[in-house]
């Protein structure tokens, strides 16, 4: 590594860390002011307020990475331009492409690390954050398993009013079976006050319920005190997983959930889009560098503030385009991978065009 590369990387990383710290603290302060009334009204202990923001920081960092990378690239380049150091580099025969290499390498490393950070560390932190919100801030977020609805296979729907995590027990359960040829026709319905999992037999035991069967205009009904059900495709740990939000799931959990959705006859498109989007968003750090740094290498483009505003606008357009492509993907117009990476591919192409234009 040349002295120049070390110098550029040092300036870039120092500015990046400063920007990330500043944006994170600013984000925490703003959120703290917004939640202050909730903390006071719900009399949340100081310990849990501290824990709330401690586990919220990983999510803030994930969101602020592209902006911090952009800020670092612009200010590092702007400083070199103002001190005429970039002019000296060009006079020595260093092209814009060669100048970009240290920034691209560091951004690629950060993006790669962000995949793991956003795919595994952030979801674990979000789980505890949501627990604090539900337990102490009374925001009504489902965590302990209330009002759960899911499709067990192509013809079976299960609903649970409340799931007791400690006892592995479901309360007020309804299991509905439908005709395989016409999913609007119900063929059987089982309602029970309680459902407990028997791990020895790998089956569910229903207590104090009613089983009804439907055939045309005829209906039969039978009450039972205890009934063993085989053939259900879920276990106790699966019930709460079905209620997890995407921000609580790691990349591995998202893939497993997509497989479960597919096995039960559901469409896993939304889950797969979330999986690919987490990876694609991590690489937005690389894209903003390819877009932002070439623009800031030219003094004639205006002040640093104007350049920063232009690049923030480009970043905003990038995020909006990502959301729009996700909407098309969730409607089945695009494949999950294309949906998540469409914005990246488009803006990488735009960055290459911009690089060629700046070089000329």
Secondary structure, DSSP 8 states (H G I E B T S, - for coil): --HHHHHHHHHHHHHHHHHHHHHHHHHHHHHHHHHHHHHHHTT--HHHHHHHHHHHHHHHHHHHHHHHHHHHHHHHHHHHHHTTHHHHHHHTT--HHHHHHHHHHHHHHHHHHHHHIIIIIHHHHHHHHHHHHHHHS------S-EEEEEEEETTEEEEEEEEETTTTEEEEEEEEEE-SS-TTSEEEEEEEEEEEEETTTTEEEEEEEEEEEEETTEEEEEEEEEEEE------HHHHHHTT--GGG--HHHHHHHHHHHHHTT---HHHHHHHHHHHHHHTHHHHHHHHHHHHHT-GGG--HHHHHHHHHHHHHHHHHHHHHHHHHHHTTSS-HHHHHHHHHHHHHHHHHHHHHHHH-
